[in-house]
Amino acid sequence: MHKPETPSSNVLDSHPYLRQTLDLVADKWVVAALYVLSRGTKRYGELQREIGDISQRMLTRTLRDLERNGLIERKVYPVIPPMVEYSLTPLGQTLNQVLKSLCEWSTVNFQNVEAARNKYDNAEH
C-alpha cells in the first residue's frame, strides 16, 4: 500500500537549497569579503586591510570558497610581480542585495533585539 507523502516537519529538509545557502553565507569572513567587494574590484592586500582582523590563510580560504561557488571572480594579470584582482560576479551581486537588506534590517532593528535580550535576561525563568 502506498502512503501519501507528508510534508517534512523540518523546514530545512523541505527547502534544501536554503540550508546550503545558509551554510554558504553564515560566516563573518564571507560577509565581510562580499561587503568589501560590493564597493568595487580589490586586490588581495586591499581586501585584507579593509576586512581587518583576518589571517592570510583565512582570507585565502574564504576567497577560494567564494570563487568556487561562483560569487567572485579572480583575475590574474601576467605581470611581474603577479597582480590578482577580485570582483563580484553577477551571481555575487544578487547575493549582495540580500546581504544589504539584512544589513538594513539590523541597523533598524538591532536595538530592539538587544532590548529583548535584556528583558529576557533580567526576567525570572
Residue, then its C-alpha position, 0 to 999 in steps of 0.5 A: m500500500h502506498k502512503p501519501e507523502t507528508p510534508s517534512s516537519n523540518v523546514l530545512d529538509s523541505h527547502p534544501y537549497l536554503r540550508q546550503t545557502l545558509d551554510l554558504v553565507a553564515d560566516k563573518w569572513v564571507v560577509a565581510a569579503l562580499y561587503v568589501l567587494s560590493r564597493g568595487t574590484k580589490r586586490y588581495g592586500e586591499l581586501q585584507r586591510e579593509i576586512g581587518d582582523i583576518s589571517q592570510r590563510m583565512l582570507t585565502r580560504t574564504l576567497r577560494d570558497l567564494e570563487r568556487n561557488g561562483l560569487i567572485e571572480r579572480k583575475v590574474y594579470p601576467v605581470i611581474p610581480p603577479m597582480v590578482e584582482y577580485s570582483l563580484t560576479p553577477l551571481g555575487q551581486t544578487l547575493n549582495q542585495v540580500l546581504k544589504s537588506l539584512c544589513e538594513w534590517s539590523t541597523v533598524n532593528f538591532q536595538n530592539v533585539e538587544a532590548a529583548r535580550n535584556k528583558y529576557d535576561n533580567a526576567e525570572h525563568 
